[in-house]
Amino acid sequence: MNEKLTKEEIMAALNERHSPEKQALLSEGRVAIAGLGGLGSNVAYALARIGVGHLHLIDFDVVDITNLNRQQYFMEHLGMYKTDALKSLLLKINPYLDIQTDCVKVTEENIVDLLGDELIICEAFDRPEAKAMLVNGVLEHFPEKKLVSATGMAGYGSSNTIRTKRLMKNFYLCGDGVTEPEYGNGLMAPRVAICAAHEANMMTDSPKLGVRMSLMGGRWVQDCARGPKAAARSLFCAAACRALAPSAGQAMGGRPA
């Protein structure tokens, strides 16, 4: 069947599955996804399938053969910008979604312009310093926005250690908080997808998409009061803390997980 479904047919199916009331909230959602790798591409797939109306895809990278072990791309996409490749795939799921793309690297200088219009922000980088940069930037400039981040999903260990925690009023962290990619224990499709599903579910389970939250907090709140370096250490290990220190001398940014 190659016929294109109408917008009314797709909405009727979504309403049947989710209820018209919940679907109306999902359709009004605005989510920015920073990083379109294993986390971001899986998050985008999930949100597109449930009909989140506006998705803002942000990444500067192209699809590489090493991405195919965990990211939602195919051989035909090798060499394409991830923003273009992912948008084309999402429109196959629902051609009536509003999808905005920015093929740029997120930095401290452009974060306000990039994320200012979105209600919910998904952090989907892999490098601790990039994660810390985005999280600190959002907390500084947009404390009212919902922020969902992730750390700790490498290897093939227990699925049950990947959790979602509420760290601040509008800030949630998914993952096991421990496992980092290393030789023989790299980023693999199953655990990365599980963590991405936690992120997507947390964005769905949001007042801005119509559902109340009830998650446990963490010690990050106290660390944050001691400054960004302590917060980065608590969230993303010592690597993030070093990157935030004035002596690090490294530009913020990073490839998506």
C-alpha positions in Angstrom: 0.0 0.0 0.0 1.8 3.2 -1.2 -1.2 5.5 -0.7 -0.4 8.5 1.4 -2.7 8.7 4.4 -4.6 11.9 5.0 -3.9 14.0 8.1 -7.5 13.2 9.3 -6.8 9.5 9.0 -3.6 9.7 11.0 -5.2 11.9 13.7 -8.2 9.5 14.0 -5.8 6.6 14.6 -3.8 8.6 17.2 -7.0 9.7 18.9 -8.1 6.1 19.1 -4.9 5.0 20.7 -4.3 8.0 23.0 -7.7 9.6 23.4 -8.6 12.9 21.8 -7.8 14.9 25.0 -4.3 13.5 25.3 -3.6 13.7 21.6 -4.6 17.3 21.5 -1.9 18.0 24.1 0.7 15.9 22.3 -0.1 17.7 19.0 0.6 21.0 20.6 4.0 19.9 22.0 7.2 21.6 21.0 10.4 19.6 21.6 14.0 20.5 20.7 16.4 17.5 20.4 20.0 18.5 20.6 22.1 15.6 19.1 20.7 13.2 16.6 22.7 10.0 17.4 21.7 7.0 19.3 19.7 8.9 21.9 18.3 11.7 19.7 17.3 9.7 16.7 15.5 7.1 18.9 13.8 9.9 20.9 12.7 11.6 17.7 11.2 8.3 16.4 9.2 7.8 19.5 7.9 11.4 19.6 7.0 11.3 15.9 5.1 8.1 16.4 2.9 9.5 19.2 2.2 12.7 17.2 4.1 15.4 19.0 3.4 18.3 16.7 6.6 20.2 16.5 10.1 18.7 16.5 13.3 20.8 16.3 16.2 18.7 15.2 19.7 20.0 16.0 23.0 18.4 14.9 26.1 19.4 12.8 27.2 15.9 12.0 26.8 13.5 9.1 25.8 9.8 9.2 28.9 7.6 9.5 29.1 3.8 9.1 29.9 3.5 12.8 26.6 5.1 13.6 24.6 2.2 12.2 25.0 -0.1 15.3 22.6 2.1 17.4 21.2 5.0 15.4 18.0 5.1 13.4 19.7 5.5 10.0 20.3 3.2 7.0 23.2 2.7 4.6 21.5 5.0 2.1 22.0 7.8 4.5 25.8 7.5 4.8 27.4 10.9 4.2 24.1 12.8 4.7 23.6 15.4 7.4 21.7 13.8 10.2 19.2 16.6 10.3 18.2 15.9 6.7 18.3 12.1 7.0 16.2 12.0 10.2 13.7 14.5 9.0 13.1 12.4 5.9 12.5 9.3 8.0 10.2 11.0 10.5 8.1 12.3 7.6 7.6 8.8 6.4 5.9 8.1 9.8 3.8 11.2 9.8 4.1 13.6 6.8 2.1 16.3 8.6 4.5 16.9 11.5 6.1 20.4 11.8 9.8 19.6 11.7 12.5 22.3 12.0 16.2 21.5 11.4 19.4 23.3 12.4 22.6 21.8 11.0 24.8 23.6 13.6 26.9 22.8 16.6 25.3 23.9 19.9 27.5 26.4 21.7 27.3 28.8 24.6 27.0 31.6 22.0 24.0 30.2 20.1 22.0 28.2 22.7 19.6 31.1 23.4 18.7 31.6 19.8 18.4 27.9 19.1 16.2 26.9 22.0 14.2 30.0 22.8 11.0 28.9 21.1 10.7 25.3 22.4 8.8 24.1 25.4 10.8 21.0 26.1 14.5 20.4 25.5 16.1 17.0 25.1 19.9 16.7 25.6 21.2 13.9 23.5 25.0 14.3 23.3 27.6 11.7 24.3 30.5 13.8 25.6 30.3 14.9 29.2 31.5 18.4 28.5 28.9 18.9 25.8 26.1 17.6 28.1 27.3 20.0 30.9 27.4 23.0 28.5 23.9 22.4 27.3 22.4 21.7 30.8 24.1 24.6 32.4 23.0 26.9 29.5 19.4 25.8 29.7 19.3 26.1 33.5 20.8 29.6 33.3 18.7 31.0 30.4 15.5 28.9 30.4 14.8 27.6 34.0 11.1 27.5 33.2 11.6 25.0 30.3 11.4 21.2 30.7 14.9 19.7 30.3 15.5 16.0 29.9 19.1 14.7 29.9 20.9 11.4 30.0 24.1 9.8 31.2 25.2 6.2 31.7 24.0 3.7 29.0 27.1 2.0 27.6 27.6 -1.7 27.1 25.1 -4.5 27.6 24.5 -4.7 31.3 21.2 -4.8 33.2 18.4 -2.8 31.7 16.9 -2.3 35.2 19.8 0.0 36.2 18.6 2.7 33.7 16.3 5.0 35.6 14.7 8.4 35.4 15.3 10.9 38.3 13.9 14.3 38.9 16.9 16.5 39.9 15.2 19.9 39.9 11.7 21.3 39.3 12.1 21.1 35.5 15.2 19.0 35.1 15.2 15.2 34.7 18.1 12.8 34.2 17.9 9.3 32.6 20.4 6.5 32.6 22.4 4.5 35.1 24.7 7.5 35.9 27.8 5.2 35.9 28.7 3.4 32.7 30.9 5.2 30.2 31.9 4.0 26.8 35.2 2.1 26.8 37.0 -0.6 24.9 34.8 -3.7 24.8 31.9 -1.8 26.5 30.9 0.7 23.9 27.5 2.3 23.0 25.2 -0.5 21.8 21.7 -0.4 20.4 19.7 -2.1 23.2 20.8 0.0 26.2 21.0 3.3 24.2 17.5 2.7 23.0 16.3 1.9 26.5 17.7 5.2 27.8 16.3 7.1 24.8 12.9 5.6 25.6 13.2 6.9 29.1 13.9 10.4 27.8 11.0 10.3 25.3 8.7 9.0 28.0 9.7 11.7 30.4 9.0 14.3 27.8 5.6 12.8 27.3 5.0 12.6 31.0 5.2 16.4 31.3 2.8 19.1 32.4 3.4 20.8 29.0 2.1 17.6 27.4 -0.7 17.2 29.9 0.4 14.6 32.5 1.6 15.2 36.0 5.0 14.0 37.2 5.9 12.1 40.4 9.7 11.3 40.4 12.3 11.2 43.1 14.9 14.0 43.4 18.6 13.7 43.8 21.6 15.4 45.4 22.2 17.5 42.2 20.1 20.4 43.7 22.7 20.8 46.5 25.6 20.4 44.1 24.1 23.1 41.9 24.1 25.5 44.8 27.9 25.1 45.0 28.3 26.1 41.4 28.4 24.7 37.9 31.6 22.6 38.5 30.0 20.7 41.3 26.8 20.3 39.3 28.7 18.9 36.4 30.6 16.5 38.5 27.4 15.2 40.0 25.8 14.8 36.7 28.4 13.9 34.1 31.5 12.8 36.1 34.9 14.5 36.5 35.3 15.0 32.7 32.4 17.4 32.6 33.8 19.3 35.7 37.2 19.6 34.1 35.6 20.9 30.9 33.8 23.6 32.8 36.9 24.7 34.7 38.6 27.9 33.3 41.8 26.0 32.9 40.3 23.4 30.6 40.8 25.5 27.5 38.4 23.3 25.5 35.5 24.5 23.3 32.1 23.1 24.4 30.3 20.8 22.0 30.3 17.2 21.1 29.0 14.4 19.0 25.6 12.8 19.8 25.5 9.5 21.7 
